[in-house]
């Protein structure tokens, strides 16, 4: 398992911050106070293209859940009292296989009348976790589904110490305006909208994977579960993640796709095809690495814009400024002043 700190520069779109805060005011809480506690500038939320470090999103989720006394952040028909997630984790930690974990996870959450019911279904070579909405009187909202499915996929990945490859993520609702973020939510896996039901589909063989976590590692995980789920990386990675790791190590002199393909023992066209199957391109990966790294240094260091431009692979600060303005709608200097 790699260090969490090695993925500290991952960023997320403003949408997720707004989604976490959606229900706080009707619970008598002040969004400004919560944002400040999480180290997020409220000014940044006014910029439609702005992004924030995933570390801060994880912190905000923890703070909002604690202040609302609801681990589902107000998206359910009733509260998920604090400690629900911890109890679920303890109920599955002694399972021998991932299939056992998934079955027990579903049974655990089926005990609650919260509007979403997970169900494990195995048929032929496919295994599915279906998320059923059994309370039509209480709309869940997109982020409610995203939160459940994201946490489920990442937690199962943590239990076996590898990012679980998925056949598909099917969602009942139309593609939202933030659909591009789903590539990061589900690690480049195939996501489809307007489907008959909401479900995660994977190969049946994955249910036989042995659980590699222990009660001791669970205690460490539960110190910062939101953060671990957001940014933890493992040895088994998607092609997108492998390319991203290589690019992140060499942003100053970013190698071309031919050199990266050689490192991965692939033909360049094969690598392009595999990235396309994960919904991305080499240029997309390179741009996202530059963007995330720029945000990290702008928010966490006193480096000059010129130094940050160099560290993100730009030979001239003017080119970096133009690119950054295209990403966020503002210059690096303006962005830093709003932090």
Secondary structure by P-SEA (a helix, b strand, c coil): cccccccccccccaaaaaaaacccccccccaaaaaaaacccccccccccccccaaaaaaaaaaaaaaaccccccccccccccaaaaaaaaaccccccaaaaaaaaaaaaccccccbbbbbbbcccbbbbccccccccccccaaaaaaaaaaaaaaaaaaacccccccbbbbcccccccccccccccccccccccccccbbbbbcccccccccccaaaaaaaaccaaaaacccccccccaaaaaaaaaaacccccccaaaaaaaacccaaaaaaaaaaacccaaaaaaaaaaaaaaaaaccccccaaaaaaaaccccaaaaaaaaaaaccccaaaaaaac
